[in-house]
Amino acid sequence: AQNLAESGGGSVQSGGSLRLSCTASRSSNCMGWFRQAPGKSREGVAAIDRGGNTRYIESVQGRFTISQDNAKTTMWLQMNNLKPEDTAMYYCAASQDSYCGGYYLGSLLESDTNMELWGKGTLVTVSS
């Protein structure tokens, strides 16, 4: 079975930066980052497919950057200009669906049921 493991979370002040990493035991067709803030449901943040296409939710556009290595087994989320509302547990997720990428990539962020594999999460705390 494929395993996903996140790292890189921590505590920063507003305006600071963090870089999250996700390591997978094998490659996937699509990968993404989700987050869950206290008292809220889990939401999609960013996604990337094998071709390197990316999608972001509006609230992180221009501040976060998702990327992956050539082997498609390591994914990163560079988070800049962090805000207190970015505070959440961040999860790495992956999908092997043949139709998860390209035109369909944005739909992965609409529901956490579209991803098949999940990491255990890494906590990001942003103080004002």
N, C-alpha and C positions, 0 to 999 in steps of 0.2 A: 504494500500500500504506500501511496505517496505521502510524504510528510512535509509540512511547512513549518518554518521556525522564524519568528520575528526577533529583531533586536534593534537597539538604538533609541528607545524611548528614554524619557527623562523629564526633568523640570527646568524650565527656562522662563525668563521674563518676557513680557510682551515686546514684540519686535525682534526677538531672537530667532535662532535657526536650530533645526534638528534634522538628522538624516536617518530614516528608518531603513532597515534591510530585511529582506525575506529570502531565506534559502530553501529551495525545494529539492527533494530527493530525485526528481526527474522533471523534464520540461512539460509545460502545458500549452494549450492553444491560446489561452488568455489568462491574465493575472490581474489582480486589483487590490486596492486598499479600501477597507471599510472602517468606520469608527462608531463607537457607541459612547455617548456622554451619559453621565448619571441621570437616571430618570427618563431617558429618551430611547427611542428605538434605534437599531443599527442602521447607518446610512452609508451608501457608496460614496467614495471620495474621488478615486481615480482608477483608471483601467488602462491596460496595454495589451495589444495582441502580438502574434508572432512577427507580423510585418512591421512592428514598431509604431502602429497607429495608437493614439492616446485619446482619452476623454477625461474631462474633469467636471466636477460639479461647480456651479457658478461661484460659490462662496470661497473656493480655493484657487480659482483660475488666476494665473499670473503670480501666485505666491508659491504653489506647490508644483513640483516636477516629478513625474514618474518615469523610470527608465529600467532597463534590464540588460544583462550581459548577453553575449552572442550565443551562449549555450542555453539561454532561456531558463536557467535554474536559479538565478539570483536577480532579485528585483529591488529597486530602491525607491524611496519617496523622500525627495529633498524638500523640506518645509522651511520657507523663509517668511519673514515678517509675521511671525506667529501671533495670534490673538487669543485672549482668554477663552473665547468661544470655540477654539480648536481643542480645548482640553477634552480628552476622551481616551478610551482604550482603542488602540488601532490594531486592526486585524488584517493579515495577509490572506488572500483567497485565490483560488485557481479554478479554471473550468477547462474541461477537455471537449466541450461541445464543438462540433465542426463548424457551427454557425455563430460562434460567440464574437468573432472579430469583424473588422471592417465596418460595414453599415450597421451591424447589430451591436457594436461595442458599447455604445451608450446605454443600451438596455440592461447591460450587466449591473449598472450602478443603481437601477431603479428598484431592485429588490435583492435582498441577500439570499433569496431562494434560487437565484440564477447561478450561484457558485456552488461547486460540489465539494471542494476541499477547503479547510480552514486551519489557520494557525491558532495558537492559544492567546495571542495578543500581547501588545506592549503598551505601557501607559505613558501618555504624553500629558504633562501638566504645564499650563501657561499662566503665569501670575501677572496681574496688572501692576 
